[in-house]
C-alpha cells in the first residue's frame, strides 16, 4: 500500500513524494486492511501517484477519480484526489496573486474563485477520507493547509492540532500551526510550535517567517485600477 507524504512550502509551492510503506498518512496502520487491489501495478491509484510525482495535477485528479469510481471505499484514492485538488488550488492561488500584483483585478478575482473551488474539493475529499478512516493524519494536514490559505485560522489550528495528535513527528504541521499563531498574534504558541518543528528537522524552504499564505477570498484579490 502506498502512502503520500507532503512537503508544502509556505509560499504555495508544493512538491509530492510517494513512498511505499510510509507511516505518515495513516499513523502506521493500513486503512484498507491489506486490500491488494488498490496497490496493483498499473491500476488507477498507481497512475495517480505517478501523475502527482510528475506534477501533473489534473491527470492525477482524473486517475484517482477513476479509482474511486471502481471502489467507493478506496480511502487512498480520496486522499490522492484531495492532494491533487490542493495542488491545483495552490497554482490558482499563485496566478491570482500575480494578476492582482499586475493590476488585473478581473483575472485575479477569477483565479481566486477557482482556487477556492479546488480548496473546497480537497476539503470534501478529506472529509470522505476521515469518514472511512478517522486516523488518517495527512487528511487533517491537507484540511489545515486549505484553511490556512483561506484565512480560516481557527479551522487551521484545529486541523493541524489533530494532525500532530495522530502523527506527533509531523514537523510541517507544527510549523504551519506556528505560522497561524504568529499571524493572529499568539507569539508564545508560535514560538513553541516552530521550535518543535525545528527539533523534528523541519526547515522553512523560503527562510522567511513572514511568508505565510493569506486569505484567497475573491474580494481580497481585487486591485483598484
VENURVEN-V423555 format. One record per backbone hydrogen bond with DSSP energy under -1.0 kcal/mol. CO is the residue of the C=O (numbers start at 0). NH is the residue of the N-H. E is the energy in kcal/mol with one decimal. If there is no record, write none. Layout:
# VENURVEN-V423555
CO:NH:E
CO:NH:E
This chain:
# VENURVEN-V423555
0:20:-1.6
2:18:-1.6
4:16:-1.4
6:14:-1.7
8:11:-1.1
12:8:-2.6
14:6:-1.4
16:4:-2.0
18:2:-1.3
18:21:-1.2
22:26:-1.1
25:28:-1.6
29:32:-1.7
31:34:-1.2
39:42:-1.8
42:46:-2.2
43:47:-2.4
44:48:-2.7
45:49:-2.5
46:50:-2.1
47:51:-2.5
48:52:-2.6
49:53:-1.5
50:55:-2.9
51:54:-1.4
54:56:-1.1
55:59:-2.1
56:60:-2.7
57:61:-2.4
58:62:-2.3
59:63:-2.6
60:64:-2.0
61:65:-2.0
62:66:-1.9
63:67:-2.2
64:68:-2.2
65:69:-1.6
66:70:-1.7
70:73:-1.9
72:74:-1.7
73:77:-1.8
74:78:-2.1
75:79:-2.7
76:80:-2.5
77:81:-2.2
78:82:-2.4
79:83:-2.2
80:84:-2.5
81:85:-2.4
82:86:-2.2
83:87:-2.3
84:88:-2.6
85:89:-2.4
86:90:-2.0
87:91:-2.4
88:92:-2.4
89:93:-2.2
90:94:-2.1
91:95:-2.5
92:96:-2.4
93:97:-2.5
94:98:-2.5
95:99:-2.5
96:100:-2.5
97:101:-1.8
98:103:-2.8
99:102:-1.3
102:104:-1.3
103:107:-2.3
104:108:-2.6
105:109:-2.1
106:110:-2.8
107:111:-2.1
108:112:-2.1
109:113:-2.0
110:114:-2.3
111:115:-2.4
112:116:-2.1
113:117:-2.0
114:118:-2.4
115:119:-2.3
116:120:-1.7
117:121:-2.3
118:122:-2.4
119:123:-2.5
120:124:-2.3
121:125:-2.1
122:126:-2.2
123:127:-1.6
124:128:-2.4
125:129:-2.5
126:130:-1.6
127:131:-2.0
128:132:-2.5
132:135:-1.5
134:136:-1.5
135:138:-1.4
136:140:-1.5
137:141:-2.4
138:142:-2.0
139:143:-2.4
140:144:-2.5
141:145:-2.6
142:146:-2.4
143:147:-2.4
144:148:-2.3
145:149:-1.8
146:151:-2.5
150:152:-1.4
151:155:-2.2
152:156:-2.6
153:157:-2.5
154:158:-2.5
155:159:-2.7
156:160:-2.3
157:161:-2.1
158:162:-2.2
159:163:-2.3
160:164:-1.7
161:165:-1.8
162:166:-2.4
166:169:-2.1
168:170:-1.8
169:173:-1.3
170:174:-2.2
171:175:-3.0
172:176:-2.2
173:177:-2.5
174:178:-2.0
175:179:-2.0
176:180:-2.6
177:181:-2.5
178:182:-2.3
179:183:-2.2
180:185:-2.7
181:184:-1.0
184:186:-1.4
185:189:-2.0
186:190:-2.3
187:191:-1.9
188:192:-2.5
189:193:-2.4
190:194:-2.3
191:195:-2.3
192:196:-2.6
193:197:-2.3
194:198:-2.4
195:199:-1.7
196:201:-2.8
197:200:-1.5
216:219:-1.1
217:220:-1.2
218:221:-1.3
